[in-house]
Amino acid sequence: MLDLSTKFMGLSLKNPIIAGSSGLSSSVAGIKKLEEGGAGAIVLKSIFEEEILHEMNDLMKDLPETSRYLERFDTLDLDLKSENLKKYKSLISDAKSAVAIPIVASINCTYSYDWIEYAEHLESAGADALELNMFFLPTDLERSADEMERAYFNVIEKVLNKVSIPVALKISPYFTCLGQTIQKLSTQGISGLTLFNRFYSPDFDIEELKVTQNNILSTPGDLAISLRWMALMSQKVDCDLAASTGVHDGEAVIKQLLAGAQAVQVVSTLYKNGPFYIQTMLDQLKDWMTRHGHSKLEDFRGKMSQNKSTNPATYERVQFMKYFSGYEEIL
């Protein structure tokens, strides 16, 4: 009998497919569907400090000019945070009552003190683990790369000092020295790293001259970046690694496991195909394991990582040569 179970952040998962943070995991009904669809764990939709700030700004606009003083701002800030935290804590506790698989709370904040406050509240609500959905856009031209990257380590240190449940960090590939940063982050006491985040990207409507959004969902082609770095880093870190972005089918799951991933997060393919597509992906994984004579994930996990490759330089090649391009020159 095939064993698809795995461990991620010390959590026992019945299979390696985690439903990532999204609108699909923002309600108990959606969370139950994801479990029924076959998910091994679920990351709740992130609680975004930015959304609270936008909501507060909208409320401030409706106030008379004479009412817009600092005390009123602080009151609104506290009220909105309190209300949003209350709702999110209820989602955690209700989800824990509704499903049997691990529930991971997700936080996206701007200021370090909010990361800490939110983390404590979400642990108290019963979350099995926390995912810090972290990215600071490097637009401050007055700060050095070292200063900007130090912010990640500061938040991790402060959060880990306040909570006892496992903490994972979901990061982007946009670091000056990505390999060194991944390795260093893994030594800070976190239980997991998820490679990589997917971001809102602005686009232009050239007729209306408006900023719009584009490419909301990932494509299978987006797998390449996380697959390369998973293969490069999977046996060079001190925490578990999960893969994210571009995982649209069972084949992509298999590739990330071969690269060394402990688990794989999926979102876009569930928006396209529905929560029950997880089972299709698991069936594809089982079929492949049967054909290749594997009975458990550890039989092949990391088999194609750089550490186990007979040609490790392949993972570090960045320029196309004719040999690697796969295309013949057409004259």
ZATORSE-257337 format. One record per residue (C-alpha): x negated, y, z negated; residue number from 0; residue in three letters. Coordinates in pm, 1 decimal. Example, Ala and Ser with C-alpha at 12.3 -4.5 7.8 and 13.67 -1.06 7.14 Angstrom:
% ZATORSE-257337
       xx       yy       zz   k   r
  -1230.0   -450.0   -780.0   0 ala
  -1367.0   -106.0   -714.0   1 ser
END
This chain:
% ZATORSE-257337
       xx       yy       zz   k   r
      0.0      0.0      0.0   0 met
   -131.1    344.4     89.4   1 leu
   -221.0    578.7   -195.0   2 asp
   -187.7    947.0    -98.7   3 leu
   -236.4   1081.4   -451.4   4 ser
   -498.2   1343.9   -521.8   5 thr
   -618.6   1580.5   -792.0   6 lys
   -632.2   1956.7   -755.4   7 phe
   -723.4   2189.9  -1042.7   8 met
   -682.3   1896.3  -1277.8   9 gly
   -321.0   1851.4  -1166.5  10 leu
   -204.5   1510.9  -1044.6  11 ser
    -38.5   1540.7   -702.4  12 leu
    151.5   1258.3   -534.1  13 lys
      5.4   1373.3   -202.6  14 asn
   -232.5   1649.0    -83.7  15 pro
     25.8   1876.8     82.6  16 ile
    107.9   2186.1   -122.9  17 ile
    385.8   2421.6    -16.7  18 ala
    207.8   2755.7    -25.6  19 gly
    334.4   3085.4   -159.2  20 ser
    615.4   3223.2     58.1  21 ser
    981.7   3315.6     68.9  22 gly
   1054.4   2942.9     85.9  23 leu
    942.7   2911.4   -276.1  24 ser
   1116.3   3223.1   -408.4  25 ser
   1430.4   3047.4   -535.3  26 ser
   1515.0   2728.2   -720.0  27 val
   1719.3   2607.3   -422.8  28 ala
   1422.2   2654.3   -192.2  29 gly
   1185.5   2488.9   -438.4  30 ile
   1412.8   2182.3   -464.5  31 lys
   1420.2   2152.4    -84.7  32 lys
   1041.1   2162.7    -72.1  33 leu
   1020.3   1883.1   -328.2  34 glu
   1280.0   1681.5   -137.7  35 glu
   1080.5   1744.1    178.8  36 gly
    780.0   1573.0     22.4  37 gly
    557.0   1850.2   -118.5  38 ala
    295.8   1736.5   -369.7  39 gly
    305.8   2074.1   -547.5  40 ala
    453.4   2418.2   -491.6  41 ile
    302.0   2764.2   -519.0  42 val
    573.2   3015.5   -600.2  43 leu
    612.6   3331.5   -396.4  44 lys
    363.4   3579.8   -537.2  45 ser
    469.5   3845.5   -780.3  46 ile
    331.4   4155.2   -606.9  47 phe
    238.1   4460.1   -810.4  48 glu
    251.6   4656.0   -482.8  49 glu
    621.1   4574.4   -439.6  50 glu
    692.3   4704.3   -789.8  51 ile
    505.4   5026.0   -709.8  52 leu
    704.1   5071.4   -387.9  53 his
   1028.4   5015.6   -577.3  54 glu
    922.8   5271.1   -836.0  55 met
    833.3   5524.6   -567.2  56 asn
   1178.2   5480.9   -411.8  57 asp
   1340.8   5546.4   -748.1  58 leu
   1126.6   5853.7   -804.9  59 met
   1238.3   5998.3   -471.3  60 lys
   1598.5   5989.3   -590.2  61 asp
   1523.2   6189.3   -904.5  62 leu
   1552.9   6569.7   -917.3  63 pro
   1218.8   6751.1   -901.7  64 glu
   1254.8   6855.1  -1265.6  65 thr
   1282.5   6491.2  -1372.7  66 ser
    960.3   6378.8  -1206.6  67 arg
    728.9   6416.9  -1501.0  68 tyr
    474.0   6174.3  -1640.2  69 leu
    687.4   6026.8  -1918.3  70 glu
    961.9   5941.8  -1671.8  71 arg
    705.5   5781.3  -1440.7  72 phe
    569.4   5568.9  -1724.0  73 asp
    918.5   5463.9  -1831.4  74 thr
   1012.9   5355.3  -1480.5  75 leu
    682.7   5171.7  -1445.9  76 asp
    736.7   4974.8  -1766.1  77 leu
   1103.9   4905.2  -1693.7  78 asp
   1038.3   4775.7  -1342.5  79 leu
    745.9   4559.4  -1450.2  80 lys
    949.1   4419.4  -1735.1  81 ser
   1245.0   4339.6  -1510.1  82 glu
   1032.5   4179.4  -1238.5  83 asn
    836.0   3974.5  -1489.1  84 leu
   1159.5   3860.1  -1651.7  85 lys
   1295.0   3740.8  -1315.0  86 lys
    970.2   3566.9  -1224.8  87 tyr
    945.0   3394.8  -1561.9  88 lys
   1301.0   3270.4  -1518.1  89 ser
   1206.8   3133.8  -1175.5  90 leu
    918.3   2942.5  -1330.6  91 ile
   1120.9   2794.9  -1615.6  92 ser
   1415.8   2709.0  -1390.0  93 asp
   1184.1   2550.1  -1132.1  94 ala
   1016.1   2340.3  -1400.7  95 lys
   1356.7   2212.3  -1504.7  96 ser
   1465.7   2142.4  -1147.0  97 ala
   1167.2   1953.4  -1003.4  98 val
    909.0   1701.1  -1119.4  99 ala
    608.9   1820.7   -917.7 100 ile
    356.6   2082.8  -1039.0 101 pro
    461.0   2447.9  -1016.6 102 ile
    186.0   2702.4   -956.9 103 val
    261.7   3069.0  -1024.7 104 ala
    100.5   3326.0   -795.3 105 ser
    -10.3   3679.6   -879.3 106 ile
   -115.6   3964.9   -650.4 107 asn
   -215.4   4279.5   -838.5 108 cys
   -410.8   4600.2   -789.6 109 thr
   -540.6   4679.2  -1137.7 110 tyr
   -730.3   4441.0  -1366.2 111 ser
   -512.1   4501.0  -1673.6 112 tyr
   -204.1   4394.0  -1474.5 113 asp
   -368.5   4068.5  -1364.7 114 trp
   -425.6   3986.6  -1731.1 115 ile
    -79.7   4084.9  -1851.3 116 glu
     95.2   3895.6  -1572.5 117 tyr
   -120.4   3586.1  -1621.5 118 ala
    -32.0   3564.1  -1990.9 119 glu
    339.6   3601.5  -1920.8 120 his
    342.6   3337.3  -1647.1 121 leu
    156.4   3087.8  -1861.5 122 glu
    408.2   3139.9  -2140.6 123 ser
    692.6   3072.7  -1894.4 124 ala
    559.8   2721.5  -1834.0 125 gly
    362.2   2741.2  -1510.0 126 ala
    133.8   2440.7  -1460.3 127 asp
   -136.0   2659.5  -1308.5 128 ala
   -202.1   3008.6  -1172.7 129 leu
   -314.8   3116.0   -829.0 130 glu
   -472.9   3461.0   -814.4 131 leu
   -387.4   3578.1   -463.7 132 asn
   -675.6   3820.8   -442.4 133 met
   -804.5   4056.5   -174.3 134 phe
   -933.0   4409.3   -210.4 135 phe
   -949.2   4572.1    131.7 136 leu
  -1301.0   4722.8    156.6 137 pro
  -1189.6   5068.8    266.3 138 thr
  -1356.8   5264.2    -15.5 139 asp
  -1664.5   5393.9    163.7 140 leu
  -1808.5   5532.6   -159.8 141 glu
  -1847.7   5189.7   -320.1 142 arg
  -2118.3   4939.0   -233.1 143 ser
  -2042.5   4582.7   -126.0 144 ala
  -2176.7   4461.1   -460.0 145 asp
  -1939.9   4690.5   -651.0 146 glu
  -1637.0   4579.2   -450.6 147 met
  -1719.2   4210.9   -486.5 148 glu
  -1781.6   4255.4   -860.0 149 arg
  -1409.4   4332.2   -898.9 150 ala
  -1327.2   3968.3   -822.1 151 tyr
  -1556.1   3842.5  -1095.2 152 phe
  -1425.3   4096.0  -1346.1 153 asn
  -1064.8   3985.8  -1292.6 154 val
  -1155.6   3616.5  -1317.3 155 ile
  -1344.6   3668.6  -1642.2 156 glu
  -1062.4   3864.0  -1804.1 157 lys
   -787.0   3625.2  -1692.3 158 val
   -975.6   3314.0  -1803.6 159 leu
  -1026.8   3470.3  -2145.8 160 asn
   -648.9   3497.0  -2187.6 161 lys
   -501.8   3176.0  -2042.1 162 val
   -569.9   2807.0  -2089.5 163 ser
   -392.3   2662.4  -1783.9 164 ile
   -592.3   2598.4  -1464.0 165 pro
   -662.5   2904.3  -1249.8 166 val
   -729.2   2903.0   -876.0 167 ala
   -845.9   3191.4   -661.5 168 leu
   -709.6   3237.7   -309.2 169 lys
   -961.7   3442.6   -114.7 170 ile
  -1028.1   3580.5    231.7 171 ser
  -1328.0   3507.1    455.7 172 pro
  -1423.2   3877.5    447.1 173 tyr
  -1728.7   3882.3    223.4 174 phe
  -2079.5   4002.2    305.8 175 thr
  -2231.8   3664.0    221.0 176 cys
  -1934.0   3429.6    224.7 177 leu
  -2112.7   3104.4    142.6 178 gly
  -2296.2   3250.1   -155.9 179 gln
  -1979.8   3422.0   -278.9 180 thr
  -1771.9   3101.9   -259.7 181 ile
  -2041.6   2913.2   -446.8 182 gln
  -2079.7   3182.2   -713.0 183 lys
  -1703.3   3218.2   -762.2 184 leu
  -1680.5   2842.2   -814.7 185 ser
  -1916.9   2865.4  -1112.3 186 thr
  -1708.5   3120.7  -1304.5 187 gln
  -1482.8   2867.4  -1475.8 188 gly
  -1198.3   2860.9  -1223.9 189 ile
  -1046.5   2524.1  -1137.6 190 ser
   -990.7   2580.2   -766.4 191 gly
  -1051.4   2796.0   -460.7 192 leu
   -812.6   2818.3   -166.2 193 thr
   -970.2   2895.6    172.6 194 leu
   -827.4   3125.8    308.2 195 phe
   -569.9   3396.8    262.8 196 asn
   -355.8   3522.1    548.8 197 arg
   -282.0   3893.6    562.0 198 phe
    -40.7   4143.6    700.5 199 tyr
   -196.6   4295.3   1012.8 200 ser
    -68.4   4624.0   1154.2 201 pro
     18.5   4656.4   1520.6 202 asp
    136.0   4951.4   1733.5 203 phe
    461.2   5005.3   1916.9 204 asp
    325.1   5215.6   2204.5 205 ile
    670.2   5335.7   2312.9 206 glu
    807.7   5443.0   1973.7 207 glu
    459.7   5527.5   1839.5 208 leu
    524.2   5334.3   1521.0 209 lys
    313.2   5100.1   1314.0 210 val
    466.6   4752.9   1325.2 211 thr
    368.7   4408.2   1203.9 212 gln
    250.7   4127.5   1425.3 213 asn
    153.8   3760.4   1403.1 214 asn
    335.4   3702.5   1076.6 215 ile
    304.2   3325.0   1107.3 216 leu
    -21.4   3144.0   1164.4 217 ser
    -92.6   2931.5   1471.4 218 thr
   -278.9   2599.3   1498.5 219 pro
   -572.6   2795.0   1639.3 220 gly
   -614.9   2967.8   1302.9 221 asp
   -735.7   2638.6   1154.3 222 leu
  -1090.0   2684.2   1284.6 223 ala
  -1218.6   2932.1   1025.5 224 ile
  -1102.2   2744.2    717.3 225 ser
  -1207.0   2408.6    867.0 226 leu
  -1562.7   2529.4    928.3 227 arg
  -1601.4   2671.6    579.1 228 trp
  -1436.6   2373.3    415.3 229 met
  -1689.0   2146.1    586.5 230 ala
  -1975.0   2378.4    491.7 231 leu
  -1883.6   2425.4    124.9 232 met
  -1688.2   2119.6     11.0 233 ser
  -1979.3   1951.1   -168.6 234 gln
  -2161.5   2267.3   -270.7 235 lys
  -1918.1   2414.4   -524.7 236 val
  -1824.9   2357.9   -888.9 237 asp
  -1446.2   2355.9   -844.6 238 cys
  -1183.0   2195.8   -624.1 239 asp
  -1115.8   2336.4   -278.1 240 leu
   -782.6   2364.6    -99.2 241 ala
   -742.1   2457.2    267.0 242 ala
   -494.1   2712.6    396.3 243 ser
   -396.1   2882.8    724.2 244 thr
   -343.3   2708.7   1056.4 245 gly
   -232.0   2373.2    911.8 246 val
     66.4   2290.9   1131.9 247 his
     72.6   1910.7   1153.3 248 asp
    -60.4   1587.7   1008.7 249 gly
   -367.9   1600.8   1230.9 250 glu
   -472.0   1931.8   1074.7 251 ala
   -421.2   1784.1    726.8 252 val
   -646.7   1490.7    820.2 253 ile
   -913.9   1727.0    952.1 254 lys
   -919.8   1930.9    632.1 255 gln
   -941.5   1615.6    421.0 256 leu
  -1228.1   1490.9    636.8 257 leu
  -1396.2   1826.1    579.0 258 ala
  -1362.7   1772.6    204.5 259 gly
  -1043.1   1945.4     90.6 260 ala
   -874.9   1816.9   -224.4 261 gln
   -543.0   1960.6   -107.6 262 ala
   -392.1   2152.0    183.1 263 val
   -147.6   2442.3    168.2 264 gln
    118.4   2483.9    436.8 265 val
    366.2   2763.8    501.6 266 val
    404.7   2873.1    865.1 267 ser
    483.8   2524.3    993.1 268 thr
    761.4   2497.1    731.0 269 leu
    914.2   2822.3    852.3 270 tyr
    904.1   2683.4   1206.8 271 lys
   1010.0   2325.6   1137.0 272 asn
   1181.2   2327.2    797.3 273 gly
   1077.0   2186.2    456.3 274 pro
   1136.8   1826.0    559.7 275 phe
    857.4   1852.0    815.7 276 tyr
    623.6   1780.8    524.4 277 ile
    737.5   1419.0    543.1 278 gln
    655.8   1410.5    914.1 279 thr
    305.7   1533.2    834.9 280 met
    269.8   1269.0    563.5 281 leu
    385.1    999.5    806.2 282 asp
    119.7   1115.6   1053.7 283 gln
   -140.2   1095.0    776.7 284 leu
    -27.1    745.2    678.5 285 lys
    -32.2    624.5   1038.0 286 asp
   -386.4    752.4   1087.8 287 trp
   -504.8    596.1    760.1 288 met
   -355.4    260.7    857.2 289 thr
   -515.8    266.9   1201.4 290 arg
   -854.9    350.7   1051.7 291 his
   -836.8    102.0    766.4 292 gly
   -813.4    350.0    477.7 293 his
   -600.7    274.6    171.9 294 ser
   -664.2    596.8    -22.9 295 lys
   -778.6    953.2     44.8 296 leu
  -1116.0    904.4   -121.8 297 glu
  -1202.8    649.3    148.0 298 asp
  -1255.9    933.0    395.3 299 phe
  -1247.8   1263.6    208.6 300 arg
  -1548.8   1474.8    306.3 301 gly
  -1669.4   1219.8    559.8 302 lys
  -1718.1   1496.8    816.8 303 met
  -1851.9   1764.4    582.1 304 ser
  -2186.3   1922.2    659.7 305 gln
  -2353.6   1728.7    379.3 306 asn
  -2260.6   1397.8    542.1 307 lys
  -2313.4   1503.4    902.4 308 ser
  -2588.0   1359.5   1119.3 309 thr
  -2607.2   1697.9   1292.1 310 asn
  -2549.0   1960.3   1019.4 311 pro
  -2658.9   2246.5   1246.0 312 ala
  -2334.3   2204.6   1441.9 313 thr
  -2140.5   2368.0   1159.3 314 tyr
  -2363.1   2676.2   1164.4 315 glu
  -2367.3   2740.3   1537.8 316 arg
  -2188.0   3065.2   1618.1 317 val
  -2282.1   3136.9   1980.7 318 gln
  -2138.3   2947.7   2275.8 319 phe
  -2375.0   2759.5   2503.5 320 met
  -2265.1   2572.5   2812.8 321 lys
  -2310.6   2243.7   2627.2 322 tyr
  -2066.7   2352.4   2354.6 323 phe
  -1819.5   2556.8   2555.0 324 ser
  -1632.1   2270.2   2713.2 325 gly
  -1584.3   2468.4   3035.0 326 tyr
  -1772.5   2447.2   3359.6 327 glu
  -1867.5   2767.5   3532.5 328 glu
  -1635.2   2840.5   3823.6 329 ile
  -1780.7   3035.0   4115.9 330 leu
END
